[in-house]
């Protein structure tokens, strides 16, 4: 399975991962998948670039945001997927009931 296919599978199943893609300089189009447990799949062309990409992916993975990173003459796009947020309501008072109705109306 390719890194991109695995990334798509993780996105659908509420997984957490980052797909790092070279978008300028270097080997354009090369992809590296970084999973939440630190395992990787694919490569960006050099071990040094892979190491830096894993560090960038780890930073953004837990911040749950995607962005570009420039490393010398190489530009990387780090695409992050994370589980959907959840709302847990404790209690059975009027406030909890109102919050539950509001959350349902908002699509939670």
C-alpha positions as CSV (number, residue, x, y, z in Angstrom):
1,X,0.0,0.0,0.0
2,X,1.4,3.4,-0.9
3,X,1.9,6.2,1.7
4,X,-0.9,8.2,0.2
5,X,-3.3,5.3,0.3
6,X,-2.5,4.5,3.9
7,X,-2.9,8.2,4.7
8,X,-6.4,8.2,3.1
9,X,-7.3,5.1,5.1
10,X,-6.2,6.7,8.4
11,X,-8.2,9.8,7.6
12,X,-11.4,7.8,7.0
13,X,-10.9,5.7,10.1
14,X,-10.3,8.6,12.5
15,X,-6.6,7.9,12.7
16,X,-3.8,10.4,13.3
17,X,-1.0,10.8,10.8
18,X,0.9,13.3,8.7
19,X,1.8,13.0,5.0
20,X,4.9,15.1,4.1
21,X,5.2,15.9,0.4
22,X,8.0,17.7,-1.4
23,X,6.4,20.6,-3.3
24,X,9.4,22.5,-4.5
25,X,13.1,21.7,-4.9
26,X,14.5,18.3,-4.4
27,X,12.5,15.3,-5.5
28,X,9.1,17.0,-6.1
29,X,6.2,14.7,-5.4
30,X,8.1,12.4,-3.0
31,X,6.0,11.5,0.1
32,X,6.7,10.4,3.6
33,X,3.9,9.1,5.9
34,X,4.5,9.7,9.6
35,X,2.1,7.8,12.0
36,X,1.3,8.9,15.5
37,X,3.5,6.0,16.9
38,X,6.5,7.4,15.1
39,X,6.6,4.8,12.4
40,X,7.1,6.0,8.8
41,X,6.5,4.8,5.2
42,X,8.0,6.2,2.0
43,X,10.8,8.7,1.8
44,X,11.8,12.1,0.5
45,X,15.1,11.3,-1.1
46,X,17.7,11.8,1.6
47,X,18.0,10.6,5.2
48,X,18.6,14.1,6.5
49,X,15.4,15.4,4.7
50,X,13.5,12.5,6.1
51,X,14.7,13.2,9.7
52,X,13.8,16.9,9.5
53,X,10.4,16.0,7.9
54,X,9.6,13.6,10.8
55,X,10.4,16.3,13.3
56,X,8.1,18.8,11.5
57,X,5.4,16.2,11.2
58,X,5.6,15.4,14.9
59,X,5.3,19.1,15.8
60,X,2.2,19.6,13.6
61,X,0.6,16.2,14.3
62,X,-0.2,17.1,17.8
63,X,-1.1,20.7,17.0
64,X,-3.6,19.2,14.5
65,X,-2.7,21.6,11.7
66,X,-1.2,21.4,8.2
67,X,1.3,23.9,6.8
68,X,4.3,24.3,4.6
69,X,7.9,24.2,5.8
70,X,11.0,25.5,4.0
71,X,14.3,23.7,4.5
72,X,16.9,25.4,2.5
73,X,15.9,25.1,-1.2
74,X,13.3,22.4,-0.5
75,X,9.7,23.2,0.4
76,X,7.6,20.6,2.2
77,X,3.8,20.4,2.7
78,X,2.8,18.6,5.9
79,X,-0.8,17.4,5.7
80,X,-2.2,16.3,9.0
81,X,-5.3,14.2,9.8
82,X,-6.6,13.7,13.3
83,X,-9.6,12.1,15.0
84,X,-12.7,14.3,15.0
85,X,-13.3,16.2,18.3
86,X,-15.7,14.7,20.8
87,X,-18.0,16.3,23.3
88,X,-18.6,14.6,26.6
89,X,-21.4,16.0,28.8
90,X,-21.6,15.0,32.4
91,X,-24.6,15.5,34.6
92,X,-28.4,15.4,34.3
93,X,-29.3,19.0,35.1
94,X,-31.0,21.6,32.9
95,X,-27.6,22.9,31.7
96,X,-26.4,19.5,30.5
97,X,-29.8,18.9,28.7
98,X,-29.6,22.3,27.0
99,X,-26.0,21.7,26.0
100,X,-26.9,18.3,24.6
101,X,-29.7,19.8,22.5
102,X,-27.4,22.5,21.2
103,X,-24.7,20.1,20.4
104,X,-27.1,17.8,18.5
105,X,-28.3,20.8,16.5
106,X,-24.7,21.7,15.6
107,X,-24.1,18.2,14.3
108,X,-22.2,16.6,17.2
